[in-house]
Amino acid sequence: MTTLNLLRSLKFTKLEGKKVAVLELEDWHKLLNWLETLEDIESVKTALHDLQEAGGDRQKAGWLKWDEIEGELE
């Protein structure tokens, strides 16, 4: 199911006098994953732009060396 179709599958109901959208939990997780992917793509674009602006120098672009930070991620 595409994200657009997922959004089109929303059902609407009234809850405490307000119209609300209802989405199945599985579809909610799919939507969250899609949004996280979009966020990741933007992060990569920014990092690559910074690298290009730094003339390809990873240190000037603010990139960290994996072997220096790997232990911090555990």
C-alpha positions as CSV (number, residue, x, y, z in Angstrom):
1,M,0.0,0.0,0.0
2,T,1.4,3.4,-0.9
3,T,1.4,6.2,1.6
4,L,-1.2,8.1,-0.3
5,N,-3.4,5.0,-0.4
6,L,-2.8,4.6,3.3
7,L,-3.9,8.1,4.0
8,R,-7.0,7.6,1.8
9,S,-7.9,4.5,3.9
10,L,-8.5,6.7,6.9
11,K,-11.8,6.3,8.5
12,F,-13.5,9.2,10.3
13,T,-15.7,9.1,13.3
14,K,-16.9,11.4,16.1
15,L,-15.3,11.2,19.5
16,E,-16.4,13.5,22.3
17,G,-18.1,15.8,19.7
18,K,-15.0,16.1,17.5
19,K,-14.4,14.5,14.1
20,V,-11.3,12.3,14.3
21,A,-9.4,10.1,11.9
22,V,-9.0,6.4,12.6
23,L,-6.1,4.4,11.3
24,E,-5.4,0.7,11.9
25,L,-2.3,0.2,14.1
26,E,-0.4,-1.6,11.4
27,D,-1.0,1.2,9.0
28,W,0.1,3.7,11.7
29,H,3.4,1.9,12.0
30,K,3.8,2.0,8.2
31,L,3.2,5.7,8.2
32,L,5.7,6.3,11.0
33,N,8.3,4.2,9.1
34,W,7.7,6.3,6.0
35,L,8.1,9.5,7.9
36,E,11.3,8.3,9.5
37,T,12.7,7.4,6.1
38,L,11.9,10.9,4.9
39,E,13.7,12.3,7.9
40,D,16.7,10.0,7.2
41,I,16.8,11.1,3.5
42,E,16.9,14.8,4.6
43,S,19.8,14.0,7.1
44,V,21.8,12.4,4.3
45,K,21.1,15.3,1.9
46,T,22.3,17.7,4.5
47,A,25.4,15.7,5.4
48,L,26.4,15.3,1.7
49,H,25.8,19.1,1.1
50,D,28.0,19.9,4.1
51,L,30.7,17.5,2.7
52,Q,30.5,19.1,-0.7
53,E,30.8,22.6,0.9
54,A,33.9,21.4,2.8
55,G,35.5,20.3,-0.5
56,G,35.2,16.6,0.4
57,D,37.0,17.0,3.7
58,R,35.0,14.9,6.2
59,Q,36.6,16.5,9.2
60,K,35.8,20.1,8.0
61,A,32.2,18.9,7.3
62,G,31.9,17.8,10.9
63,W,31.8,14.1,10.2
64,L,33.1,11.9,13.0
65,K,35.4,8.9,12.6
66,W,33.5,5.7,13.2
67,D,36.3,4.0,15.2
68,E,36.3,6.9,17.6
69,I,32.5,6.9,18.3
70,E,31.5,3.3,17.7
71,G,31.6,2.5,21.5
72,E,29.3,5.4,22.3
73,L,26.5,3.9,20.3
74,E,26.2,0.6,22.2
